[in-house]
Amino acid sequence: MPQQELLPGTLDLLVLKTLTRGPLHGYGIAQYLLEHSGQLLQVGEGSLYPALQRLLVNGWTEAEWKLTETGRRARVYKLTAAGRKRLKEEEREFERMVGAIQSILKTV
Amino acid sequence: MNWRNFINRLRGKSTTFEEDLAEELEFHRAMTEVKLGDSAAVRRAIGNSTLAIEQARDAWAFVWLRDFAMDVRYGLRALAANKTFTLATAGALTLGLGVTGVVFSIFNTLLFAPWNIRDAGSVVQVLAERGAPGRYSGFVWPEFFYMRDNAQSFTGMTAFDTTGIRVTQGDTMWTAMANVVVENYFDVLGTGFALGRGFSPSSGDYKNPAPEIVLHFDTWMTRFGGDQSVLGRWLDLNGHRLQVVGVAAQGFSGPSPRSPALWVPAPWRQIFHPEAGEFNTPNRCCNEVFARLKPSVDRKNATAELATLSARYRETINRKPDKFLLVDPTVMANPRFFSQAAPILAAVSVAALLVLLLACANAANLQLARAMSRRHEIAVRASLGAGTGRILRQLITESLLVAALAGGASLLISAWLAGYVFGSIAGAEAGSLRFSLDWRVLAGILALTLAAALLSDLAPAWTLSKGLHTPTRATQSGRLRGVLLGVQVALCTTLVSGSSLLVRALQEARQISPGFAFEDVVRLDPRLDSSGANTAQAQPVLGALAERISAIPGVKRIAHSSVVPLGNSFNATMLSNPRTQAQTRVGFADVSANFHQTLRIPLRAGRYFETADETRKDIVIIDEALAKQFWPDENPIGQKVGEATVIGVVSSIHIRGLAGGDV
């Protein structure tokens, strides 16, 4: 399956959305995105981890080292209250954008 | 960037940031491997992990700041590695920046540094526009007194004028430049006294001014050895006895471009120089007026009040009122000084900027040569993923470092040299000006340094950005270096020819004949004028003096004159041109017989003066230029000039300067 480029600026939104289901580590987030996009969105670590740091630095997530089921240490990210607020904003923004694009695609 | 982001960035990454990130990525890699089971596929799937770490790091830091710090560190290493280049470039720039810095510092002092007077911020110099628009001077004395007694805008208004006097101190006599001042002078402007006090109110009394002297601090030191007992001592000034009542605080010269040796009350001026006549009349121009504004009054209102008062005063003497201008108490705020100095300052600054430009071209050429030799290093950085902008920034940082080095050095140079250079140009005139490094000089040199760095960086940066992704562009940069070299040569030629023209002009001036023999002539000034003697009293003294000098072996001839050619003095009168009836300004001198022979001024027609002529007032000798002007087609001998008859015509000489002359 050909890998799809993400629309610019949507990775943060997707990561925040994924974390609403509960705390998750980086690899888990990548897997979740892959599975729930019908294997379409494969996020490389080159963009995922910078994005995670970006969310941390803005205070939208918190991180904690935990042991996984396999017994390995993994950094687990959790949504903060500020992160939830941010997610709402980004969702609204995204819908506005998609709506705008669609209305153009339909009229022409 | 929101505030939490900002604070988190300021707090910085956690200390375990790198390890945490590496472990996290390793976990990711391991999990992917478990799933895909093929390391090549893993690499494809997860991409460049170094880049990931770099970018994750960037989320935390202010990238540009970190890059800048890195550039500086890298630049310092690169500069240290090539000391010859660094020193050569910094040296060239230091020269350019140093010269410009010195000039800038002098300008700064002239334009902005106020005179060393008390609370200069609220003091203004009051100028009156007189004669022609844009020609400013002080006031005539009676108008000043009227203003001082009636103006409400000022807490104090004072004035001074300058005169030369002869001071006799026991057996020694010296001439001094004195400021004659209104009695409130020190109250308005003074910075205190090293000794004693200022003038008493009665020193302003016109008929009978108190005989008081205030000494300049330097005079006290050099003439009286800083002796405390100078207070109360009586000195002889032009034959009048005055008493020292105070010594001004160290460094106080008043708002005067030349430091006076001492101050005396204004009315003494006409007692010292009775021959100059009454000075408190509307016909005698002019003094220098300074005033301290009341805090509640701005300059506009003060100017308006002065104009009103002037109109009222001028009505009484039937003249048109003056326009007034209030300016800061600095040298250049005075339009008179400004108009004199502006052309010189402009020429000097153009020359300094040319030198700076030359230095920049030089530095640019060096940078360019170095950039060529660093091509390899830069190619490596480019292939490691550094963008053009990043590399250019690196290069600019390096030249900024060199320029900073040069800027620092030139700051030291201008701090040390500006006072010295100005002192040697202006001599005593520099006396009351203090040179200091203030924020304007610092900012100016900083701006110049930045400009020089960028200027000297343009060419190399341009070449590099062109040549970054194409391996060899030697020909192009070769051409650029040629252009730079051309610029350098052109600037050099301009500067050298400019300076050689100046030297040449000086040589020419030395070769211009003044029109009289000066090689074996000695001039003596008995200073009879400053003793207060009139002509009748002076004649016998001069006669006796001449007789005694003639007796000295080796003296061939002696003559005296009221005006010394090229001696900075000049008498002039208006004569009516007999042909055109136009009024012409003509210089004249009262001379003894023998005068023309002594100076070997050739006779063109008629005869010289003889001893018998010395008491006659009805004959004159004129020069060729005047003869040509008045009687172009006639024999001037026997013609009338005013009341007098022309008995001789001599060749023209230069009286005032080497540029022109009369009688």
Chai-1 contact restraints between the chains, C-beta under 6 A:
chainA,res_idxA,chainB,res_idxB,connection_type,confidence,min_distance_angstrom,max_distance_angstrom,comment,restraint_id
A,G26,B,E24,contact,1.0,0.0,6.0,A-B,restraint_1
A,G26,B,H28,contact,1.0,0.0,6.0,A-B,restraint_2
A,Y27,B,H28,contact,1.0,0.0,6.0,A-B,restraint_3
A,Y27,B,M31,contact,1.0,0.0,6.0,A-B,restraint_4
A,G44,B,I46,contact,1.0,0.0,6.0,A-B,restraint_5
A,G44,B,G47,contact,1.0,0.0,6.0,A-B,restraint_6
A,E45,B,L25,contact,1.0,0.0,6.0,A-B,restraint_7
A,E45,B,H28,contact,1.0,0.0,6.0,A-B,restraint_8
A,E45,B,I46,contact,1.0,0.0,6.0,A-B,restraint_9
A,E45,B,A52,contact,1.0,0.0,6.0,A-B,restraint_10
A,G46,B,G47,contact,1.0,0.0,6.0,A-B,restraint_11
A,G46,B,N48,contact,1.0,0.0,6.0,A-B,restraint_12
A,G46,B,L51,contact,1.0,0.0,6.0,A-B,restraint_13
A,G46,B,A52,contact,1.0,0.0,6.0,A-B,restraint_14
A,Y49,B,A52,contact,1.0,0.0,6.0,A-B,restraint_15
A,Y49,B,A56,contact,1.0,0.0,6.0,A-B,restraint_16
A,P50,B,Q55,contact,1.0,0.0,6.0,A-B,restraint_17
A,P50,B,A56,contact,1.0,0.0,6.0,A-B,restraint_18
A,P50,B,A59,contact,1.0,0.0,6.0,A-B,restraint_19
A,Q53,B,A56,contact,1.0,0.0,6.0,A-B,restraint_20
A,Q53,B,A59,contact,1.0,0.0,6.0,A-B,restraint_21
A,R54,B,A59,contact,1.0,0.0,6.0,A-B,restraint_22
A,V57,B,N5,contact,1.0,0.0,6.0,A-B,restraint_23
A,V57,B,N8,contact,1.0,0.0,6.0,A-B,restraint_24
A,V57,B,A59,contact,1.0,0.0,6.0,A-B,restraint_25
A,V57,B,W60,contact,1.0,0.0,6.0,A-B,restraint_26
A,N58,B,N5,contact,1.0,0.0,6.0,A-B,restraint_27
A,G59,B,R4,contact,1.0,0.0,6.0,A-B,restraint_28
A,A74,B,F27,contact,1.0,0.0,6.0,A-B,restraint_29
A,R75,B,E24,contact,1.0,0.0,6.0,A-B,restraint_30
